[in-house]
Each structure stands twice: as structure tokens, then as C-alpha cells.
């Protein structure tokens, strides 16, 4: 048995890039910075080091999310790792490891790039101020 699941949270390192495949499927590319802590052997202090993770979202979800994401947005991502290899124009072999996103959650409010909180209304939600009470 093998398991391929990844959960990360961090900030977008750049504005997302939306493109389409030859067949017309939307592809959204994101860069996410995820901090790690290590003890500095010289000073004995704990320091944060960033890890930069490439992430990809496919299909209608990619088209829907692109308008709500921008550099600095804090997100939580769940997905799976994918390893790709190719040759560049000079004939050199290249490879990369990326996360194919299954689920993305906003960790900062709209317009609040690095802060905490959640998006108050999902896209397309209407304001139902006080229509129904929660039964608990």
C-alpha cells in the first residue's frame, strides 16, 4: 500500500498564472511559501527557513479560484505529489515535484494578504441576514 497525500499552509509567492491545455482544460499554477524551523548550530537560536512549493489546480475550479487569489494570500492546500520530467530546448533533462491540489481553503480574509481569518462569504453566496436560525 502507498499513500500520496500532502497538506501545506502558507502564502502565495506570486500572482497565480491561468492557462489552458490544448484540449481547453484550465490549469492554474501557484507558488506557496511554507516556513520550516531549524536550530542554528552556531547561535543555538531557532530560525525560520522558507520552502517554496509549486502547486497546480485543474479544471473549472482553477477558473473559479483565479479571481480570488493573489500574491501574499494565505492558503491551506490538500493534494497529492506529482513528479514530472522533461527536456528543455537545449536538450537538458529537467524535473520537478509539485502538489496537484484537491482542496484549497482561504486562511486570510479578502483583501488581507497575510492575516488570519476566513473568507466570510463564498463566491456567489447571498446575504441571508437572520432568515433562519441555527438549530443548536
C-alpha positions as a printed NumPy array, in Angstrom:
array([[  0.   ,   0.   ,   0.   ],
       [  1.189,   3.537,  -0.679],
       [ -0.237,   6.877,   0.356],
       [  0.277,  10.11 ,  -1.544],
       [ -1.317,  12.963,   0.46 ],
       [  0.103,  16.409,   1.198],
       [ -1.239,  19.149,   3.468],
       [  0.503,  22.541,   3.499],
       [ -0.356,  26.069,   4.528],
       [  1.473,  29.214,   3.562],
       [  1.403,  32.372,   1.487],
       [  1.31 ,  32.654,  -2.293],
       [  4.706,  33.763,  -3.595],
       [  3.325,  35.277,  -6.799],
       [  0.051,  36.001,  -8.548],
       [ -1.417,  32.759,  -9.925],
       [ -0.977,  32.015, -13.635],
       [ -4.013,  30.687, -15.523],
       [ -3.532,  28.91 , -18.846],
       [ -5.303,  26.257, -20.887],
       [ -4.173,  22.93 , -22.281],
       [ -4.518,  22.136, -25.997],
       [ -7.822,  20.402, -25.181],
       [ -9.119,  23.531, -23.422],
       [ -8.771,  22.441, -19.775],
       [ -7.916,  25.295, -17.416],
       [ -4.652,  24.974, -15.457],
       [ -3.805,  27.312, -12.572],
       [ -0.196,  27.429, -11.322],
       [  0.583,  28.719,  -7.82 ],
       [  3.72 ,  29.12 ,  -5.759],
       [  3.347,  28.688,  -1.985],
       [  5.965,  29.563,   0.644],
       [  5.853,  27.227,   3.639],
       [  8.091,  28.03 ,   6.614],
       [ 10.162,  25.424,   8.412],
       [ 12.098,  25.878,  11.678],
       [ 15.685,  24.784,  12.241],
       [ 18.084,  25.33 ,  15.064],
       [ 21.099,  27.404,  14.03 ],
       [ 24.113,  25.382,  15.197],
       [ 26.277,  28.498,  15.617],
       [ 23.869,  30.647,  17.628],
       [ 21.647,  27.972,  19.185],
       [ 18.6  ,  30.022,  18.12 ],
       [ 15.634,  28.655,  16.191],
       [ 15.276,  30.248,  12.747],
       [ 12.587,  30.047,  10.083],
       [ 13.522,  28.879,   6.591],
       [ 11.102,  29.071,   3.679],
       [ 10.316,  26.12 ,   1.411],
       [  8.867,  27.052,  -1.968],
       [  6.239,  24.647,  -3.292],
       [  4.761,  24.657,  -6.809],
       [  1.048,  23.811,  -6.857],
       [ -1.356,  23.147,  -9.746],
       [ -5.154,  23.246,  -9.922],
       [ -7.069,  21.845, -12.909],
       [-10.499,  22.408, -14.489],
       [-13.406,  24.631, -13.541],
       [-12.057,  25.091, -10.016],
       [ -8.947,  26.741, -11.497],
       [-11.071,  29.241, -13.441],
       [-13.214,  29.999, -10.392],
       [-10.326,  30.497,  -7.947],
       [ -8.013,  32.677, -10.06 ],
       [-10.012,  35.838,  -9.322],
       [ -9.751,  35.357,  -5.538],
       [ -6.027,  34.553,  -5.29 ],
       [ -3.089,  36.958,  -5.403],
       [  0.471,  37.231,  -4.146],
       [  0.536,  37.086,  -0.336],
       [ -2.808,  35.303,   0.087],
       [ -2.602,  32.764,   2.935],
       [ -3.996,  29.373,   1.939],
       [ -4.224,  25.797,   3.185],
       [ -3.841,  23.162,   0.478],
       [ -4.519,  19.447,   0.399],
       [ -3.455,  17.36 ,  -2.559],
       [ -1.012,  14.816,  -3.893],
       [  2.597,  14.933,  -5.06 ],
       [  3.397,  14.594,  -8.747],
       [  6.891,  14.191, -10.194],
       [  7.444,  15.382, -13.776],
       [ 10.451,  15.12 , -16.091],
       [ 11.112,  16.752, -19.469],
       [ 13.875,  18.035, -21.731],
       [ 14.357,  21.758, -22.27 ],
       [ 15.184,  23.367, -25.622],
       [ 18.899,  22.775, -25.032],
       [ 18.277,  19.035, -24.562],
       [ 18.937,  19.118, -20.82 ],
       [ 16.809,  16.89 , -18.589],
       [ 14.7  ,  18.779, -16.065],
       [ 12.395,  17.598, -13.296],
       [ 10.153,  18.994, -10.618],
       [  7.981,  17.882,  -7.751],
       [  4.654,  19.688,  -7.376],
       [  1.394,  19.414,  -5.476],
       [ -1.738,  18.702,  -7.522],
       [ -4.403,  20.478,  -5.472],
       [ -7.565,  18.632,  -4.458],
       [ -8.758,  21.203,  -1.913],
       [ -7.831,  24.839,  -1.192],
       [ -9.013,  26.823,   1.818],
       [ -8.55 ,  30.56 ,   2.252],
       [ -6.788,  31.376,   5.514],
       [ -6.925,  35.17 ,   5.131],
       [ -9.874,  37.456,   4.561],
       [-10.38 ,  39.019,   1.176],
       [ -8.061,  41.998,   0.813],
       [ -5.997,  40.813,   3.794],
       [ -2.965,  39.14 ,   2.226],
       [ -1.07 ,  37.907,   5.25 ],
       [ -3.658,  37.976,   8.038],
       [ -5.739,  35.314,   9.697],
       [ -9.404,  34.564,   9.46 ],
       [-11.592,  33.056,   6.814],
       [-13.475,  34.312,   3.804],
       [-16.832,  35.46 ,   5.187],
       [-18.954,  34.573,   2.159],
       [-18.059,  32.039,  -0.509],
       [-18.322,  33.21 ,  -4.108],
       [-21.944,  33.556,  -5.195],
       [-23.38 ,  33.443,  -1.68 ],
       [-26.251,  35.769,  -0.932],
       [-26.73 ,  37.773,   2.248],
       [-29.318,  35.983,   4.344],
       [-29.204,  38.229,   7.378],
       [-31.302,  36.47 ,  10.013],
       [-33.55 ,  34.363,   7.755],
       [-33.046,  31.068,   9.569],
       [-31.612,  30.353,  12.958],
       [-29.093,  27.597,  13.514],
       [-30.856,  24.796,  15.465],
       [-28.143,  24.299,  18.118]])
